[in-house]
Amino acid sequence: MEPKALLWLRYVSIFVILSAVFQTASAVTHYTIPEEMNEGSVVANLASDLGLDLKSLSKRKMRLDVVASKKYLDVNKDTGELYILERIDRENLCTSKSATTCVLKVDATLENPIRMFNIELEIMDINDNEPRFRRDTMHLDISEATAIGERFSLTNAVDPDTGSNSVKTYYLSESDHFSIAIQTGRDGSKFADLILKKSLDREEQASHNLILTAVDGGVPARSGTASIIVRVLDTNDNAPQFDKDSYTINLTENSPTGSLVVKLNATDKDEGTNSDIFYSFSLYTSEKTQQTFSLNPNNGEIRVKEMINYEDFRIYDMEIIATDKAANSLSGKCKVKILITDMNDNHPEISIKSFTSPVKEDVPVNSVIAVVSVSDKDSGENGQVNIHISDDLPFALKESSDNYYELLISEPLDREKVAEYDITITVTDRGNPPLSDNETITLELLDVNDNVPQFPQTFYTIPVMENNAPGASLSSLTAIDPDLHENQYLVYFIIEKEIVNTSMSMLFSINPENGNLYALKTFDYEIEKEFLFHIEARDSGVPPLSSNVTVHIIIMDQNDNTPLIVSPWRAHGSEVKEKIPRSTDKGTLIAKVIAIDSDSVHNSRITYQFLQNTDATLFSLDQYNGEIRTMRMFSYRDSRDQRLVVIAKDNGEPALSATVTIKLSTVETALKTYTEVPLEYDIFSDLNLYLVIGLGSVSFLLLITILVTIVLKCQKAKPSKAAPPCRNSVISERNSTIADSTLVSNDAYWYSLFLAETRKGKLVVRQPVPKGARYIVSSLPRSTGVTETSDSAASTLQASTTTSSSST
């Protein structure tokens, strides 16, 4: 900035000298200064140039006029120098560019005396303004069809400076399509024309951005720029084009109506109405395709118009035309192929071609009972099917031909377990998700007679109380046959078996329809204790099947026999008279009451009690063995005659009993020992009749029992283990360790039985069995004394007899 100021000071000095020379000839003081001098800059020493006294300047009140309300200059009254008070802009002061010079005229006034001086200040132009375009941006619309060489006027640039400092030339930014030509107006102003030097293509470049630069002639030169935006106007020179020439679309069948298939996109490089496109089907598109799909003419969307079924139509071909909306429209086209993808929308189907029902339950394994076919309208894996039935069924499927299957019997059938089968055949395709269908057939089984009647038990034990009424129902023996109809109808009958020339059908009968067993006679336990026979149940099938069951009838004892007192002997009436010495010691056996009962062990247990006793302190009675003994010795106060009434009671319910009256007379003479009773009196008395009858009954019952046992064993099909011995009313078992003439009794209450066999002259005595609570009743020869039976320790009673024994 300082070099520039020094330069302007030199200019001022030159102008001041020239003004002084000129003043001599004119009264106007002329100065020349450049514009834009700094405030305070000295133009000249006005006092010196005007020849004024410096000391009088302040007194004479020297002043300068104001120009256009602005005071650019002022005078320093102390030094007389004219200086710049406000920056001077030549372009603002002299607005006309036609004027060659710009002069600022100022009048200086002095008082005392008044005197005026004319001062002219010529303002010299400097290059302080750059060229400026009226518009910073110029817009040009040029059709792409414009010919080369066409000119387009541009707005020129304006520079407030004058002369060489104004606009001198223009420059255009680099461009392949445009250049400029500079023109000079009459006033010398410069302007430029835009020239097209290469054809435009809007589709290639829709707009061109250019920079126009205006440069003045100042030193240094200044410039200004403006933007030129050339918009290339479109002409319909491009046809619409699709993104692809052909489209292949995969579409799933059963897509909902309105579903978007594809959105076609055709583009037109033109613009405006030249690029507006509408879509349509060509004449090569079938009516079926146009009925199935819709085409949006504005946006090219192809949508499903109606339900699509893969099984009806699998490929749709169409040709789409895209046409612009220009006056001379152009069009493009593409081909669209829509491939319908199969969807697993068809359930597999099962068809029963043949079916046999009912069948017999004994139908052979691998027999064919049904033929089925399967199908699926889908394709691929969606059309491939798997067929199966439940693994729990005795059936299997076997493929016989393509999509045909045979239903076979894989296991033996049993109608009694399952009477009918609901066979569900399920077919499933291999789609995702898989679809299935099923068909249920019912196979009925016909019964065959393949089941033997079965009793719930293999052995029946039926207790029957003796003295039953003839025709009484004993039990119901019912068998079960799971077969049907005639194969199930059962007939019951007793397998014939004779016991001692007596048929079982004479003793028992069975209802052939329901198996109810009846007794045909009244049974006596003392005679018949059990029966063993078989009952057969036979069905009505062909051939008939049967099974039998063993029935064991046990006759139960009732207390129907009264005890029989066999000792002491009673000749006539119920009173027994005995004589005993008055000197009898304490504990002496006076008498023994013995009673027998032909009922069973439980009912035949006898107990003895005093029903009447003259002196309860004198005699005692053992309740189990019937022994009457003295409890003390007789005294003189005791009565000579004693009356005892003994009752023998069995163990039945209700109990039965018998009584005996014993009249005892005491004598002074000692009697013989009880065991030395004369045989002629004791044995050959009226008691023999009862003893013989009892022994004969027992022997008869023993014989019957042995015969029944032998017959039962002989009728058995196979040898079996010996049944436990059966007890009759008198004899319960045989003991091999004892002589044949020995009978063993289980009843501990029967002992010391005195029996006499008058014809054989034998006396029966009681002996204990070793290691047991049994007693042996043995017959002894009359001529012998006490003998030991086999395995016995000692006898409890001994009697000896002679042919010439005398009575006491």
C-alpha positions in Angstrom: 0.0 0.0 0.0 2.9 2.4 0.7 4.4 2.2 -2.8 1.0 3.0 -4.2 0.7 6.1 -1.9 4.2 7.3 -2.9 3.2 6.9 -6.5 0.1 9.1 -6.0 2.1 11.8 -4.1 4.3 12.1 -7.2 1.2 12.6 -9.3 -0.1 15.3 -6.9 3.2 17.2 -7.0 3.3 17.2 -10.8 -0.3 18.4 -10.9 0.3 21.2 -8.4 3.3 22.6 -10.4 1.2 22.5 -13.5 -1.6 24.3 -11.7 0.7 27.1 -10.5 1.8 27.7 -14.0 -1.8 27.7 -15.2 -2.9 30.1 -12.4 -1.0 32.8 -13.9 -3.4 32.8 -16.8 -6.6 31.7 -15.0 -8.3 32.3 -11.6 -9.2 28.6 -11.2 -6.9 26.5 -9.2 -6.7 23.0 -10.7 -5.5 19.9 -9.0 -5.4 16.2 -10.2 -5.4 13.4 -7.7 -6.2 9.6 -8.0 -9.3 8.2 -6.5 -9.4 6.3 -3.3 -6.7 8.3 -1.5 -6.5 7.7 2.1 -8.2 10.1 4.5 -5.7 12.8 5.7 -3.6 12.7 2.6 -2.4 16.2 1.5 -3.4 17.3 -1.9 -1.5 20.6 -2.0 -0.5 23.7 0.1 -3.5 25.8 -0.9 -2.3 28.9 1.1 1.0 28.9 -0.8 -0.7 28.3 -4.1 -3.2 31.1 -3.5 -0.6 33.4 -2.0 -2.3 33.7 1.3 -0.8 34.6 4.6 -0.8 31.6 6.9 -1.3 33.8 9.9 -4.5 35.3 8.5 -6.1 32.1 7.5 -7.7 31.4 10.9 -8.7 35.0 11.3 -10.3 35.3 8.0 -12.2 32.0 8.6 -11.3 30.2 5.4 -13.8 27.4 4.5 -14.6 25.0 1.7 -18.1 24.3 0.2 -19.9 21.0 0.8 -20.4 18.9 -2.4 -23.5 16.7 -2.6 -23.8 16.8 1.2 -20.4 15.3 1.5 -17.2 17.1 2.5 -14.4 15.4 0.7 -11.7 18.1 1.3 -10.6 20.5 4.1 -7.8 23.1 4.7 -5.4 22.9 7.6 -5.5 26.5 8.9 -2.2 26.2 10.6 -0.3 25.0 7.6 -2.6 26.0 4.7 -2.5 22.4 3.3 -5.5 21.0 1.4 -6.1 17.4 2.6 -8.5 14.5 2.0 -11.2 14.5 4.6 -13.3 11.6 3.1 -12.3 8.8 0.7 -13.2 9.8 -2.9 -14.7 7.0 -5.2 -14.6 8.2 -8.8 -17.3 5.7 -9.8 -19.7 7.1 -7.3 -18.8 10.7 -8.0 -19.0 10.5 -11.7 -21.5 7.8 -12.6 -21.4 8.3 -16.4 -19.0 6.2 -18.2 -19.2 8.4 -21.3 -17.3 11.3 -19.5 -13.7 11.2 -20.2 -12.7 13.2 -17.1 -14.2 13.4 -13.6 -13.7 16.9 -11.9 -14.7 17.8 -8.3 -15.3 21.6 -8.1 -14.9 23.3 -4.7 -15.2 27.0 -3.7 -12.9 28.4 -1.0 -14.2 31.4 0.9 -12.3 34.0 3.0 -13.7 36.8 5.1 -12.3 40.2 6.0 -12.4 40.9 3.2 -14.5 38.4 1.5 -12.7 36.6 -1.3 -13.6 33.4 -3.2 -11.3 31.0 -5.0 -12.4 28.4 -7.5 -10.7 25.0 -7.0 -11.0 22.1 -9.5 -10.0 18.7 -8.4 -9.7 16.2 -11.2 -10.2 12.6 -10.0 -8.1 10.1 -11.9 -9.5 6.5 -12.4 -7.6 3.6 -10.9 -8.4 -0.2 -11.5 -10.2 -0.7 -8.3 -13.3 -2.6 -9.6 -13.4 -6.0 -11.1 -15.8 -6.9 -14.0 -19.2 -8.1 -12.7 -21.9 -10.0 -14.5 -25.5 -8.8 -13.9 -26.4 -12.4 -13.1 -24.1 -14.8 -11.5 -25.8 -17.8 -13.1 -27.1 -17.9 -16.7 -29.5 -20.7 -17.7 -29.8 -21.8 -21.2 -32.2 -24.5 -22.6 -30.8 -26.1 -25.7 -32.4 -28.9 -27.6 -30.3 -32.0 -28.1 -31.3 -31.7 -31.8 -29.7 -28.2 -32.2 -27.3 -28.0 -35.1 -23.6 -27.4 -34.7 -22.5 -23.7 -34.9 -25.7 -22.3 -33.4 -25.0 -19.1 -31.4 -26.5 -18.2 -28.0 -26.2 -14.7 -26.5 -24.7 -14.4 -23.1 -25.1 -11.6 -20.6 -22.0 -9.4 -20.7 -20.0 -8.3 -17.8 -19.9 -4.7 -16.5 -16.8 -2.9 -15.0 -17.3 0.6 -13.4 -13.8 1.5 -14.2 -13.1 3.3 -17.5 -10.7 3.2 -20.2 -8.2 0.4 -20.1 -9.5 -0.6 -16.7 -12.9 -1.7 -18.1 -13.7 -5.2 -19.5 -11.2 -6.2 -22.1 -12.0 -9.9 -23.0 -13.9 -13.1 -22.0 -12.7 -16.6 -21.4 -14.9 -19.9 -21.3 -14.1 -22.9 -19.2 -13.0 -26.0 -21.1 -15.9 -27.7 -22.9 -16.1 -30.2 -25.7 -19.5 -28.9 -26.9 -19.2 -25.1 -26.5 -17.0 -22.1 -27.3 -17.4 -18.3 -27.3 -17.0 -15.5 -29.7 -16.3 -12.0 -28.4 -18.1 -9.0 -29.8 -17.5 -5.2 -29.4 -20.4 -2.9 -29.2 -20.6 0.7 -30.5 -19.8 2.1 -27.1 -16.7 -0.1 -27.0 -18.2 -2.6 -24.5 -17.3 -6.2 -24.9 -19.8 -9.1 -24.9 -19.6 -12.8 -25.8 -21.7 -15.3 -27.7 -21.9 -19.1 -26.8 -21.4 -21.3 -29.9 -22.3 -25.0 -30.1 -19.4 -26.8 -31.6 -20.5 -30.5 -31.0 -23.9 -32.2 -31.0 -25.6 -32.6 -27.7 -27.1 -35.8 -26.3 -29.3 -35.4 -23.3 -29.2 -39.1 -22.5 -25.5 -38.9 -22.4 -25.3 -35.5 -20.5 -28.4 -33.8 -19.5 -26.8 -30.5 -18.5 -23.5 -28.7 -19.0 -22.0 -26.4 -16.4 -19.7 -23.7 -17.9 -17.7 -20.8 -16.3 -17.5 -17.5 -18.2 -14.7 -15.2 -17.0 -14.5 -11.4 -17.9 -11.1 -9.8 -17.6 -10.4 -6.0 -17.6 -7.3 -4.2 -18.9 -6.0 -2.8 -15.7 -2.6 -3.5 -14.3 -2.9 -5.7 -12.5 -5.9 -7.0 -14.3 -9.2 -7.8 -12.5 -11.8 -10.5 -13.5 -15.3 -11.6 -12.7 -17.0 -14.9 -13.4 -20.5 -16.2 -14.1 -21.9 -19.8 -14.3 -23.6 -20.9 -17.4 -25.9 -23.9 -16.9 -26.9 -25.4 -20.2 -29.9 -27.8 -19.9 -30.2 -30.1 -22.8 -33.8 -30.3 -23.9 -35.0 -33.9 -24.6 -36.3 -35.2 -27.9 -37.9 -38.6 -28.2 -34.9 -40.4 -29.6 -34.8 -43.3 -27.2 -37.1 -46.3 -27.0 -38.0 -47.8 -23.6 -35.8 -50.7 -22.5 -36.4 -53.4 -19.9 -33.8 -54.4 -17.4 -33.6 -57.8 -19.0 -34.8 -59.1 -22.3 -36.4 -62.1 -20.6 -37.5 -63.0 -17.1 -38.0 -66.5 -15.6 -40.1 -66.4 -12.4 -40.8 -69.3 -10.1 -44.2 -69.0 -8.5 -45.7 -71.3 -5.9 -49.1 -72.6 -6.8 -52.1 -71.5 -4.6 -50.5 -68.1 -4.2 -53.2 -65.7 -2.9 -55.1 -63.6 -5.4 -53.4 -60.2 -5.7 -49.9 -61.6 -4.8 -47.1 -59.8 -6.6 -45.4 -62.0 -9.1 -42.8 -59.6 -10.5 -42.4 -55.9 -11.0 -41.1 -55.2 -14.5 -39.0 -52.1 -14.9 -38.5 -50.5 -18.3 -36.5 -47.2 -18.6 -36.5 -44.5 -21.2 -33.5 -42.3 -21.4 -35.7 -39.5 -22.5 -37.5 -37.3 -20.1 -40.9 -35.8 -19.6 -43.6 -37.4 -21.6 -41.0 -38.9 -23.7 -40.0 -41.1 -20.8 -43.5 -41.8 -19.4 -44.1 -45.5 -20.0 -47.1 -47.7 -20.0 -47.1 -51.5 -20.0 -49.3 -53.9 -21.9 -49.5 -57.5 -23.0 -48.6 -58.2 -26.6 -50.7 -60.1 -29.0 -48.6 -63.2 -28.4 -49.8 -63.5 -24.8 -52.5 -66.2 -24.5 -55.9 -65.4 -23.1 -55.4 -68.1 -20.4 -52.3 -66.2 -19.2 -54.1 -62.8 -19.3 -57.0 -64.4 -17.3 -54.6 -65.8 -14.7 -52.4 -62.7 -14.3 -53.0 -59.0 -14.3 -50.5 -56.3 -15.5 -50.5 -52.8 -14.1 -50.0 -50.5 -17.1 -48.5 -47.8 -15.0 -45.9 -49.5 -12.9 -45.4 -52.9 -14.7 -46.5 -55.0 -11.7 -47.7 -58.5 -12.6 -50.0 -59.9 -10.0 -52.0 -63.1 -9.5 -55.5 -62.7 -10.8 -57.0 -66.0 -10.1 -56.1 -69.2 -8.3 -53.2 -71.1 -9.8 -53.1 -74.9 -9.8 -49.9 -76.6 -10.7 -51.8 -79.7 -11.7 -53.8 -77.7 -14.3 -51.1 -75.4 -15.8 -47.4 -75.5 -15.0 -45.8 -72.8 -17.4 -47.1 -69.4 -18.4 -45.4 -67.5 -21.2 -46.1 -63.8 -21.8 -44.7 -60.9 -23.8 -44.8 -57.4 -22.2 -44.5 -54.2 -24.2 -43.4 -50.9 -22.7 -44.4 -47.8 -24.7 -43.5 -44.2 -24.0 -46.1 -41.4 -24.2 -44.4 -39.2 -26.8 -46.2 -38.0 -29.9 -44.1 -40.3 -31.9 -44.0 -43.1 -29.3 -41.3 -45.7 -29.2 -41.6 -49.1 -27.5 -39.6 -51.9 -26.1 -40.6 -55.5 -25.1 -39.5 -58.4 -23.0 -40.5 -62.0 -22.5 -41.7 -63.4 -19.1 -41.9 -67.1 -18.3 -43.6 -68.0 -15.1 -42.8 -71.5 -13.8 -45.4 -72.8 -11.3 -43.7 -74.5 -8.4 -45.7 -77.4 -7.0 -46.9 -77.0 -3.5 -47.9 -79.9 -1.3 -51.6 -79.0 -1.5 -53.0 -82.3 -2.5 -53.6 -85.0 0.0 -52.7 -88.5 -0.9 -55.6 -90.7 -1.8 -56.3 -94.3 -0.9 -58.6 -96.5 -2.9 -59.7 -99.9 -1.6 -59.7 -102.1 -4.7 -60.8 -105.3 -3.0 -61.5 -106.4 0.5 -62.6 -109.7 2.0 -64.5 -109.7 5.3 -65.4 -111.6 7.3 -62.7 -114.4 7.3 -62.3 -117.4 9.5 -60.0 -117.0 12.4 -57.8 -119.9 11.2 -57.0 -118.2 7.9 -53.4 -119.0 6.9 -50.6 -116.5 7.5 -49.7 -114.4 4.3 -53.2 -114.6 3.0 -54.3 -111.5 1.1 -57.4 -109.9 2.5 -57.3 -106.5 0.7 -55.7 -104.7 -2.3 -55.3 -100.9 -2.0 -54.0 -98.3 -4.4 -52.5 -94.9 -3.5 -52.0 -91.7 -5.5 -51.0 -88.1 -5.1 -51.6 -85.4 -7.7 -48.5 -83.4 -6.5 -45.1 -83.9 -8.2 -41.6 -84.6 -7.0 -41.3 -85.5 -3.3 -44.7 -84.0 -2.8 -46.2 -86.7 -4.9 -44.1 -89.5 -3.4 -46.0 -91.4 -0.7 -45.3 -93.8 2.2 -48.0 -96.2 3.3 -48.2 -98.0 6.6 -50.5 -99.5 9.2 -50.1 -99.8 13.0 -47.3 -102.1 14.1 -49.6 -103.5 16.8 -51.8 -105.2 14.2 -51.1 -108.7 12.9 -51.1 -107.4 9.3 -48.5 -106.3 6.8 -48.5 -104.3 3.6 -46.6 -105.6 0.5 -46.2 -103.6 -2.7 -47.5 -105.7 -5.6 -47.0 -103.2 -8.4 -46.6 -99.4 -8.9 -48.8 -97.7 -6.2 -50.6 -101.0 -5.5 -50.3 -102.8 -2.2 -51.6 -106.1 -0.8 -52.8 -106.3 2.8 -51.5 -109.6 4.2 -52.0 -111.5 7.4 -48.7 -111.6 9.2 -49.5 -113.4 12.4 -52.1 -116.1 13.3 -55.5 -114.7 14.3 -57.5 -115.6 17.3 -61.1 -114.5 17.4 -61.3 -115.2 21.1 -58.7 -112.5 21.8 -59.8 -110.0 19.1 -63.2 -110.5 17.4 -62.7 -107.8 14.8 -59.9 -105.4 13.7 -60.2 -101.8 12.7 -57.4 -101.5 10.2 -56.4 -98.0 9.5 -54.2 -97.6 6.4 -52.4 -94.3 6.5 -50.6 -92.8 3.5 -48.3 -89.8 3.9 -46.5 -87.9 1.2 -43.0 -86.5 1.5 -43.8 -82.9 1.2 -43.0 -80.2 3.8 -45.2 -80.1 5.7 -46.3 -83.7 4.9 -50.0 -84.3 4.1 -51.7 -87.6 4.8 -54.9 -89.5 4.4 -56.2 -92.7 5.9 -58.8 -95.3 5.3 -60.2 -97.6 7.9 -61.6 -101.0 7.1 -63.1 -103.4 9.6 -62.2 -107.1 9.4 -64.5 -109.5 11.2 -63.4 -112.9 12.2 -65.6 -116.0 12.0 -65.3 -118.4 14.8 -63.9 -121.9 14.5 -64.1 -124.6 17.1 -60.5 -124.2 18.3 -61.0 -123.8 22.1 -61.5 -126.7 24.5 -64.0 -126.0 27.3 -62.2 -125.0 30.4 -63.3 -125.5 34.0 -62.1 -122.8 36.4 -60.6 -125.6 38.5 -59.0 -128.9 37.7 -60.2 -130.5 40.9 -63.3 -129.8 42.9 -63.8 -130.8 46.5 -67.4 -130.6 47.5 -68.4 -131.2 51.1 -71.9 -132.8 51.5 -73.5 -133.1 54.9 -74.9 -136.5 55.6 -78.6 -137.1 55.9 -79.1 -134.8 52.9 -82.4 -134.8 51.1 -82.5 -136.7 47.8 -82.3 -134.2 44.9 -80.4 -131.6 46.9 -78.1 -129.3 44.8 -74.5 -129.9 45.6 -72.6 -127.4 43.4 -72.5 -125.8 40.0 -69.7 -127.0 37.8 -69.6 -124.6 34.9 -67.0 -124.6 32.2 -66.2 -121.8 29.9 -65.7 -122.0 26.1 -64.7 -118.7 24.4 -65.9 -119.9 21.0 -69.2 -118.7 19.6 -72.6 -120.2 18.8 -72.7 -123.9 18.5 -68.9 -124.0 19.3 -69.8 -122.5 22.6 -72.8 -124.6 23.6 -71.7 -127.1 26.3 -73.2 -130.3 27.5 -72.3 -131.8 30.9 -72.4 -135.4 31.9 -70.9 -137.7 34.5 -68.3 -140.2 33.3 -69.7 -143.6 34.3 -68.0 -145.4 37.1 -69.2 -148.3 39.2 -68.4 -148.7 42.9 -69.6 -152.0 44.5 -71.9 -152.6 41.6 -73.3 -149.1 42.0 -73.2 -146.6 39.1 -72.3 -143.0 39.7 -75.3 -141.9 37.8 -77.4 -143.7 40.5 -75.8 -141.6 43.2 -75.5 -138.2 41.4 -76.9 -136.4 38.4 -75.8 -133.3 36.6 -77.9 -130.8 34.5 -76.5 -131.2 31.0 -77.1 -127.5 30.2 -75.8 -125.6 33.2 -73.6 -128.1 35.1 -75.6 -128.1 38.3 -74.7 -131.2 40.4 -77.4 -133.0 42.4 -77.4 -135.9 44.9 -79.9 -138.7 44.1 -79.9 -140.3 47.5 -79.3 -139.7 51.2 -75.8 -140.3 52.3 -74.7 -141.7 55.7 -71.3 -140.8 56.9 -71.0 -144.0 58.9 -71.5 -146.0 55.6 -70.1 -143.7 52.9 -67.5 -141.1 53.5 -66.4 -140.0 50.0 -66.8 -140.4 46.3 -64.4 -139.6 43.5 -65.6 -139.3 39.8 -65.2 -137.2 36.7 -67.5 -134.8 34.9 -67.0 -134.0 31.3 -68.0 -130.8 29.4 -68.3 -131.1 25.7 -69.1 -128.4 23.1 -71.3 -128.7 20.1 -68.7 -127.9 17.5 -67.6 -130.1 14.6 -65.6 -131.9 15.6 -66.6 -131.5 19.3 -64.0 -130.6 21.9 -64.2 -131.6 25.5 -62.5 -131.5 28.9 -63.2 -133.1 32.2 -62.7 -132.3 35.8 -62.3 -134.5 38.9 -65.0 -134.2 41.6 -64.3 -135.3 45.1 -67.4 -135.6 47.2 -66.7 -135.7 50.9 -69.6 -136.7 53.2 -69.6 -134.6 56.3 -70.5 -136.2 59.6 -73.5 -135.1 61.7 -74.0 -135.9 65.3 -76.8 -138.4 64.6 -75.7 -141.3 66.9 -76.3 -141.4 70.6 -73.4 -142.7 72.8 -73.8 -146.4 73.6 -72.8 -147.5 77.2 -71.1 -150.9 76.9 -69.7 -151.1 80.4 -70.7 -151.7 83.1 -73.0 -154.4 81.8 -76.7 -154.0 82.5 -78.6 -157.2 82.3 -82.1 -155.8 82.6 -83.1 -152.2 83.1 -80.8 -149.2 83.6 -79.6 -149.9 87.1 -76.3 -151.7 87.8 -75.7 -153.3 91.2 -72.2 -153.7 92.5 -70.8 -154.8 95.9 -67.6 -153.5 97.2 -65.8 -154.2 100.5 -66.3 -151.6 103.1 -62.6 -151.7 103.8 -61.8 -150.4 100.3 -58.8 -148.1 100.3 -58.7 -144.5 99.0 -58.2 -144.4 95.2 -59.5 -147.9 94.6 -61.2 -148.4 91.2 -64.8 -149.1 92.0 -66.2 -149.2 88.4 -65.4 -148.0 84.9 -68.1 -146.5 82.6 -67.3 -147.1 78.9 -69.4 -145.6 76.1 -68.9 -145.8 72.4 -70.2 -143.4 69.6 -70.2 -144.4 65.9 -70.0 -140.7 64.7 -66.8 -139.1 63.5 -63.9 -138.3 65.8 -65.1 -134.9 66.8 -68.7 -135.9 67.5 -67.6 -139.2 69.1 -65.5 -137.7 71.9 -67.2 -138.8 75.1 -67.0 -137.1 78.5 -68.4 -138.5 81.7 -70.0 -136.6 84.6 -72.0 -137.5 87.7 -75.6 -136.8 87.2 -76.3 -137.9 90.8 -73.9 -138.8 93.6 -75.1 -139.8 97.1 -71.9 -138.5 98.7 -69.8 -136.2 96.7 -66.9 -136.6 99.1 -66.7 -140.3 98.7 -66.5 -141.0 95.0 -64.7 -139.3 92.1 -65.3 -139.7 88.3 -62.6 -139.1 85.7 -64.4 -137.2 82.9 -62.3 -138.6 80.2 -61.9 -142.3 81.0 -65.0 -142.9 83.1 -63.2 -144.4 86.1 -65.0 -144.2 89.4 -62.6 -144.3 92.4 -62.9 -143.8 96.1 -61.8 -140.4 97.4 -61.5 -141.7 101.0 -62.1 -144.8 103.1 -65.6 -145.7 104.2 -66.5 -144.6 107.7 -69.2 -145.9 110.0 -71.3 -142.9 109.2 -71.4 -143.6 105.5 -74.5 -145.3 104.3 -74.3 -148.9 103.3 -75.9 -148.3 99.9 -74.6 -145.6 97.5 -76.4 -144.6 94.3 -74.4 -143.1 91.4 -75.9 -141.8 88.2 -73.3 -141.3 85.4 -74.0 -139.5 82.1 -71.9 -140.1 79.0 -72.1 -137.1 76.6 -70.6 -136.8 73.1 -69.0 -133.7 71.6 -71.6 -133.0 68.9 -73.8 -130.0 68.4 -76.3 -130.4 69.9 -74.7 -133.0 72.2 -76.3 -136.5 72.6 -76.0 -138.5 75.8 -76.7 -141.8 77.7 -76.9 -142.5 81.4 -76.2 -145.4 83.6 -77.2 -145.9 87.3 -74.8 -147.8 89.5 -76.0 -148.9 93.0 -73.1 -149.8 95.3 -73.5 -151.9 98.4 -70.8 -152.2 100.9 -70.1 -155.5 102.5 -67.7 -156.5 105.2 -66.3 -159.6 103.3 -63.4 -158.8 101.0 -64.1 -159.2 97.3 -61.8 -160.7 94.7 -59.8 -158.4 92.6 -61.7 -156.6 89.8 -59.6 -158.3 87.2 -60.4 -161.8 88.6 -64.1 -161.8 87.7 -65.2 -165.3 86.9 -65.3 -165.8 83.2 -68.5 -167.8 83.4 -70.3 -164.8 85.0 -68.6 -161.9 83.2 -68.2 -163.2 79.8 -71.2 -165.5 79.3 -73.7 -163.0 80.6 -76.4 -161.1 78.6 -73.7 -158.4 77.8 -72.3 -160.8 75.1 -75.2 -160.0 72.8 -74.3 -156.3 72.6 -70.6 -156.9 72.3 -71.1 -159.4 69.4 -73.4 -156.9 67.6 -70.9 -154.1 68.0 -68.0 -156.2 66.9 -69.9 -157.4 63.9 -70.9 -153.9 62.8 -67.3 -152.7 63.0 -66.1 -155.7 61.0 -68.7 -155.1 58.3 -67.8 -151.4 58.0 -64.1 -152.3 57.7 -64.8 -154.8 55.0 -67.0 -152.2 53.0 -64.2 -149.6 53.3 -61.5 -152.0 52.0 -63.7 -153.0 49.0 -64.5 -149.4 48.1 -60.8 -148.5 48.2 -59.7 -151.4 46.0 -62.4 -150.6 43.4 -61.4 -146.9 43.2 -57.8 -147.7 42.8 -58.5 -150.3 40.1 -60.5 -147.7 38.0 -57.8 -145.1 38.0 -56.0 -144.6 34.6 -52.6 -144.2 36.1 -51.2 -145.4 39.4 -51.2 -142.7 41.9 -50.0 -142.2 45.4 -52.1 -143.9 48.0 -54.8 -141.7 49.4 -54.6 -141.0 53.1 -56.5 -143.7 55.1 -60.1 -143.1 55.6 -61.6 -143.4 59.0 -64.9 -145.2 59.6 -66.9 -145.0 62.7 -65.0 -147.7 64.5 -61.7 -148.4 62.8 -59.5 -145.6 61.5 -56.3 -147.3 60.2 -54.2 -150.4 60.2 -50.9 -150.5 61.8 -48.4 -152.9 60.1 -46.4 -153.2 63.3 -49.4 -154.8 65.1 -50.9 -158.2 64.5 -53.8 -158.6 62.2 -56.1 -159.2 65.1 -55.3 -155.7 66.5 -57.3 -152.6 65.7 -55.9 -149.2 66.3 -58.2 -146.4 67.4 -57.5 -142.7 67.0 -59.9 -141.8 69.8 -58.1 -141.4 73.1 -61.4 -141.7 74.9 -62.0 -145.2 73.8 -59.7 -147.3 75.8 -59.9 -150.3 78.3 -62.8 -151.7 76.2 -63.8 -155.1 77.6 -65.2 -157.3 74.9 -65.8 -160.9 75.1 -66.0 -163.3 72.3 -68.0 -166.0 73.9 -67.8 -168.4 71.0 -64.0 -168.2 70.9 -63.4 -167.8 74.6 -61.3 -164.6 74.1 -61.1 -161.5 76.2 -60.3 -158.1 74.6 -57.9 -155.8 76.6 -56.4 -152.4 76.0 -52.7 -151.7 75.5 -50.9 -148.4 74.7 -49.1 -148.0 71.4 -45.4 -147.0 71.8 -44.7 -143.3 71.3 -48.3 -142.3 70.7 -51.6 -141.5 72.2 -53.4 -144.4 70.6 -54.6 -147.6 72.1 -54.5 -151.1 70.8 -57.6 -153.3 71.3 -56.4 -156.9 71.1 -58.3 -160.2 71.3 -56.6 -162.7 73.7 -57.2 -166.4 73.9 -59.2 -167.4 77.0 -56.6 -169.9 78.1 -53.7 -167.5 78.1 -52.6 -164.8 80.4 -51.6 -161.2 79.5 -49.5 -161.0 76.3 -47.6 -158.2 74.7 -48.6 -157.1 71.2 -45.9 -156.0 68.8 -44.2 -152.7 69.7 -46.2 -152.4 73.0 -44.6 -151.7 76.3 -47.1 -153.1 78.8 -50.7 -154.0 79.0 -53.0 -152.0 81.4 -55.3 -154.9 82.2 -54.7 -158.6 82.6 -57.3 -161.3 83.0 -56.9 -165.0 83.4 -59.6 -167.5 83.0 -60.0 -171.2 83.8 -62.7 -173.6 82.8 -63.4 -174.3 86.5 -63.4 -170.7 87.9 -65.7 -170.2 90.7 -67.8 -167.1 91.3 -67.1 -164.8 94.2 
